[in-house]
Amino acid sequence: MRNSTLIIRKETAADIGAIDQLTRDAFLHAAHTDHTEQFIVKALRDAGALSVSLVAELDGELIGHAAASPVAISDGAPHWFGLGPVSVAPSHQQQGVGSELIKQLLDDLRQRGAAGCVVLGEPAYYGRFGFQAHGALVLPGVPAEYFQALAFDSALPSGNVAYHPAFDARS
């Protein structure tokens, strides 16, 4: 990546096939996955719930993708989103591509007036972006330390969080 420029941009219709393959490849050997991420992205897109969908392009090649979709919080707090899936081509992982995608995605959410964002993932990684586990926000069935939130305004809601039904997609 040293002599090339990484471009982060919104997905286009022409990117859809490449995003699907990239997502499959990115999670092929990942731990803690049931390998349905590509189905989730497609189901979110088909449902009109892919609120933010960014790609990372390097020398004309799609090497990363990040998605955000609305979540429901049992206290009724509006304008919250879930981050994920985030995919980076295996040959470009550990090079900052995912970080650049996440930073831009969070900025895009802020610009659209989102109240905040939640993520299910590694605390040490997502903590770099300001995400923290909060006992008041719960994703039922997962260890509390892996479910984290980032409030864009100062109000942190409380309650159970539900991702879009597309996260149940299996094909």
Stockholm file with secondary structure:
# STOCKHOLM 1.0

chainA/1-171         MRNSTLIIRKETAADIGAIDQLTRDAFLHAAHTDHTEQFIVKALRDAGALSVSLVAELDGELIGHAAASPVAISDGAPHWFGLGPVSVAPSHQQQGVGSELIKQLLDDLRQRGAAGCVVLGEPAYYGRFGFQAHGALVLPGVPAEYFQALAFDSALPSGNVAYHPAFDARS
#=GR chainA/1-171 SS CTTSCEEEEECCGGGHHHHHHHHHHHHTTCSSCCSCHHHHHHHHHHTTCCCEEEEEEETTEEEEEEEEEEEEETTCCCSEEEEEEEEECGGGTTTTHHHHHHHHHHHHHHHTTCCEEEEESCHHHHGGGTCEECTTEECTTSCGGGEEEEESSSCCCCEEEEECGGGGCCC
#=GC SS_cons         CTTSCEEEEECCGGGHHHHHHHHHHHHTTCSSCCSCHHHHHHHHHHTTCCCEEEEEEETTEEEEEEEEEEEEETTCCCSEEEEEEEEECGGGTTTTHHHHHHHHHHHHHHHTTCCEEEEESCHHHHGGGTCEECTTEECTTSCGGGEEEEESSSCCCCEEEEECGGGGCCC
//
